[in-house]
Amino acid sequence: MSKADSLTDQLRQAIRAGKKTPYRIAKETGLAESTLSRFMSGSGLHSDSIDLLAQNLGLEMGERKKMQKQKGR
């Protein structure tokens, strides 16, 4: 992934490259399969849904990591 990739592009790439099926991701996150399908086709998501996907895929945003380190986590 290049630095120019948006967060949503990075999530899409991680979903495509991962071992979980979209069905499994939808079930584990509580997102509707249709929502995940639309997202994979280029539609946007609410920030809370982005957080759910990132957590499910084991991804963390850079700023979030920095804040956790500063808090001593």
C-alpha positions in Angstrom: 0.0 0.0 0.0 1.3 3.4 -0.9 1.1 6.5 1.3 -1.3 8.0 -1.2 -3.9 5.3 -0.5 -6.9 6.5 1.5 -7.9 4.7 4.6 -10.9 3.2 2.8 -8.7 2.0 0.0 -6.4 0.4 2.5 -9.4 -1.3 4.2 -10.7 -2.6 0.8 -7.2 -3.9 0.0 -7.0 -5.7 3.4 -10.4 -7.3 2.9 -9.4 -8.5 -0.6 -6.1 -9.8 0.6 -7.4 -11.4 3.8 -8.5 -14.9 4.5 -12.0 -14.0 5.8 -15.0 -14.0 3.5 -17.1 -10.9 3.2 -19.9 -13.0 4.8 -17.7 -13.8 7.8 -16.6 -10.2 8.2 -20.2 -9.0 8.0 -21.3 -11.5 10.7 -18.3 -10.7 13.0 -18.8 -6.9 12.7 -22.5 -6.7 12.7 -22.5 -4.9 9.3 -25.1 -5.9 6.8 -23.6 -7.9 3.9 -25.1 -5.4 1.5 -23.3 -2.5 3.3 -20.0 -4.4 3.0 -20.7 -5.2 -0.7 -21.5 -1.5 -1.5 -18.3 -0.5 0.4 -16.2 -2.9 -1.6 -17.8 -1.4 -4.8 -16.6 2.1 -3.8 -19.3 3.5 -1.5 -18.3 5.2 1.7 -18.9 4.1 5.3 -19.6 5.8 8.6 -16.6 6.2 10.8 -17.9 3.7 13.4 -18.2 1.1 10.6 -14.7 1.9 9.5 -13.5 1.3 13.1 -15.4 -2.0 13.2 -13.8 -3.2 10.0 -10.3 -2.1 11.0 -10.6 -3.9 14.4 -11.9 -7.0 12.7 -9.0 -7.1 10.3 -6.5 -6.4 13.0 -5.6 -2.9 11.6 -4.8 0.2 13.6 -4.6 3.8 12.4 -1.3 5.6 13.0 -2.7 8.3 15.1 -4.6 5.8 17.3 -1.4 3.9 17.9 0.5 7.0 18.8 -2.2 8.0 21.3 -2.1 4.6 22.9 1.7 4.7 23.3 1.5 8.1 24.9 -1.1 6.8 27.4 1.2 3.9 28.2 -1.0 1.1 26.8 
